Amino acid sequence: FVATEHIVAIALPPGVPAVPDDELVDAPVRRVCVETVGGASIEGRVTIAMPIYQQRVNDWLNNPEPYVAIDVEGCAYLLRKSQVIRITEIREV
């Protein structure tokens, strides 16, 4: 038995992209820090494969899917949105 509502992240197998290749055309990539209910901070990159008028980090987080994809040092994870407290975009300098 697994209490799935408490799962924060699921690691995808090596080589499996977080976002399908057909959705990556011209999709912006943002560096973010995600804070979770359990107190963890996860820093990585997100691909915002959404319409051009919805390409802010908040739009990405508010999409209707229960999970969002994040790439952490080349490893893809699916984060359960109900476990996310805050997401902060890290500006590249």
PyMOL commands that set and color helices and strands:
alter all, ss='L'
color gray80, all
select helices_A, chain A and resi 4-6+21-23+52-54+57-61+81-83
alter helices_A, ss='H'
color red, helices_A
select strands_A, chain A and resi 9-11+29-36+41-47+67-72+75-80+84-89
alter strands_A, ss='S'
color yellow, strands_A
deselect
rebuild
show_as cartoon
